[in-house]
Amino acid sequence: MLSFSLSAEKLSEGDVNRQNYVSIQGSSNVNEFQLINSDLELDEMDSGVESNARYRNIRIAVDEFTSDNQRMVQDFREMVNASKYPYIKIGLERRELADFEETSGLTNFSMIITLAGKTKEYTVPCEVFSKLNSEYVLSGNFSIKLTDFGIDPPAKLLGLIKVNNEVFINFLFNFDSEEVLTKK
């Protein structure tokens, strides 16, 4: 089961000017953790399939995630099999196809997420902002279950430490123009 949460706080002007990032937050029966890929360049890739022009495809390098806990970074890379699947792939629905609310800026985008070689489609509540220089910012947050991607939540120390199945994804992407969100 997938659950969504949309922050009640609106993005501030400072948030809108932030660099691109993806944050993965989770917890275990012992502590909480956060992995961040910040200041990333959106590595847009062609879908290669004309019929899939509904989505803008983005790749996020798994090896670029960092944390205060280096062991956690290693465990994450192993968990998603980064040597075989070096990218998290996101197929982002084009803005004109999304369920967009002009007055509030809230949009429900369809996203196809590929993690550890498994692909799932989600509806993700997002905020879209335009900047003065014609750039656009897309931000959102949602939660996924690791088991949705065929990943058993990791356990350490003979099962004494168990990672919870649900993890939270937060993201903010800056696009050069609205065209990136609309045209193929």
C-alpha positions in Angstrom: 0.0 0.0 0.0 1.3 3.4 -1.0 0.6 6.4 1.2 1.2 10.1 0.3 1.9 13.1 2.4 2.0 16.6 1.1 3.7 19.1 3.3 1.3 21.7 4.7 4.0 24.3 4.4 4.3 26.2 1.2 7.7 26.6 -0.3 9.4 29.8 0.7 11.3 32.0 -1.8 14.5 30.6 -0.4 13.3 27.0 -1.0 12.3 27.9 -4.6 15.9 29.0 -5.2 17.5 25.8 -3.9 19.4 23.4 -6.0 18.0 20.1 -7.2 17.8 17.4 -4.6 16.3 14.0 -3.8 16.1 12.9 -0.2 15.3 9.4 1.1 14.3 9.2 4.8 13.6 6.1 6.7 13.9 4.5 10.1 14.6 1.3 11.9 13.6 0.0 15.3 16.8 1.8 16.6 17.2 5.1 14.7 16.3 7.2 11.7 18.4 7.9 8.6 18.5 10.2 5.7 20.3 9.9 2.3 20.6 13.0 0.1 21.6 13.5 -3.5 21.9 17.3 -3.6 23.0 19.7 -6.2 22.4 17.0 -8.8 22.2 17.7 -12.5 19.0 16.4 -13.9 20.3 13.8 -16.3 17.5 13.7 -18.8 17.4 10.7 -21.0 15.3 9.9 -24.1 12.7 7.2 -23.5 13.7 5.9 -26.9 10.1 5.0 -27.5 7.9 7.5 -29.4 4.8 6.1 -27.9 6.0 6.9 -24.4 6.1 10.6 -25.1 3.8 11.1 -22.1 6.8 11.1 -19.8 10.0 13.2 -19.3 12.6 10.7 -18.2 15.2 11.6 -15.5 18.1 9.5 -14.1 19.5 10.0 -10.6 22.9 8.4 -9.8 22.7 6.1 -6.8 26.4 6.7 -6.1 25.8 10.4 -5.6 23.7 9.9 -2.4 25.4 10.9 0.8 24.7 10.7 4.5 26.4 11.5 7.8 26.6 7.7 8.3 28.9 6.3 5.6 27.9 2.7 6.5 24.3 3.6 5.8 25.3 4.8 2.3 27.1 1.5 1.7 24.1 -0.4 2.9 21.8 1.6 0.6 24.0 1.0 -2.4 24.0 -2.8 -1.7 20.2 -2.8 -1.0 19.4 -1.3 -4.4 22.2 -3.3 -6.2 23.9 -0.1 -7.4 26.6 -2.1 -9.3 23.9 -3.6 -11.5 21.3 -0.7 -11.3 23.4 2.6 -11.0 20.4 4.9 -11.4 17.1 5.6 -10.0 14.9 6.4 -13.0 11.9 8.7 -12.9 9.4 9.0 -15.7 7.7 12.3 -15.0 4.3 12.9 -16.6 4.2 16.0 -18.8 2.5 18.9 -17.2 -0.3 19.3 -19.7 -1.3 15.7 -19.0 -1.2 16.0 -15.2 -4.0 16.9 -12.9 -3.1 20.6 -12.5 -4.8 23.1 -10.3 -3.7 26.6 -11.6 -4.8 28.6 -8.6 -3.0 26.6 -5.9 -0.1 25.3 -7.9 -0.7 21.8 -6.7 -0.5 19.1 -9.3 -0.9 15.3 -9.2 1.8 14.0 -11.5 1.9 10.4 -12.6 5.5 9.1 -12.1 7.1 5.9 -13.1 9.8 5.1 -10.6 12.4 2.4 -11.3 14.5 1.3 -8.3 16.7 -1.8 -8.2 15.4 -2.9 -11.6 11.7 -2.9 -10.6 9.3 -0.3 -11.9 6.1 1.0 -10.3 3.7 3.8 -11.2 2.5 6.3 -8.6 0.5 9.5 -8.4 2.6 12.0 -6.6 1.2 15.4 -5.3 3.6 18.2 -6.3 3.9 21.9 -6.3 5.0 23.8 -9.4 6.4 27.2 -9.2 7.7 29.6 -11.9 10.7 31.8 -11.3 11.2 35.3 -12.7 13.7 34.0 -15.3 11.2 31.6 -16.9 12.5 28.6 -14.9 10.2 26.2 -13.2 10.5 24.4 -9.9 8.8 21.1 -9.2 8.8 19.7 -5.6 6.9 17.0 -3.8 7.1 14.2 -1.3 5.6 10.8 -1.0 6.3 7.4 0.6 7.0 4.0 -0.9 7.3 0.5 0.5 10.7 -1.2 -0.2 8.8 -4.4 -0.9 7.0 -2.7 -3.8 10.4 -2.9 -5.5 11.3 -6.4 -4.5 13.6 -5.2 -1.7 13.4 -6.9 1.6 13.9 -4.3 4.4 17.4 -4.9 5.6 18.2 -6.4 9.0 21.5 -6.2 10.9 23.0 -7.9 13.9 21.2 -11.2 13.4 17.9 -9.3 13.0 18.2 -7.1 16.1 18.1 -4.0 14.0 15.4 -3.9 11.3 14.8 -1.2 8.8 11.1 -0.3 8.4 9.5 -1.1 5.0 8.2 2.4 4.4 10.6 5.2 3.3 9.9 8.8 2.4 11.1 10.5 -0.8 11.4 14.3 -1.0 12.5 16.1 -4.1 13.0 19.5 -5.7 13.8 19.8 -9.4 14.6 23.0 -11.3 13.9 23.1 -15.0 15.2 25.7 -17.4 11.8 26.4 -18.8 8.2 25.2 -18.8 9.1 23.4 -22.1 11.0 20.7 -20.2 7.8 19.9 -18.3 5.6 19.9 -21.4 7.4 19.0 -24.7 9.2 15.9 -25.6 
